Amino acid sequence: MHVHASYDGHMRTTLEIPDEQRARLLEIAGARGEKGYSHLVQEAIELLLEQLRRKEGKVQAALAQKGVLSEKEADDLERRTQQTRCDWR
């Protein structure tokens, strides 16, 4: 990856992508009336980052539940979960 700094808060970079992907990006950009595919790449990056943020939020929410169940409730939940997994196979 090759990067060029800019003074407007954006950064220019060189990405290596397969010809097929480049062609498809140009096709999509053209259908949107856009000259290049920079905006599409920005959208894809933002979607990925948002997906990772949501996943991290779910992990943190799950970890926050630690200790909420009594030992008996936790054992019962684990037993039922194992039984459900066995029933699916």
Long-range contacts (C-beta under 8 A, 24 or more apart in sequence): 15-41
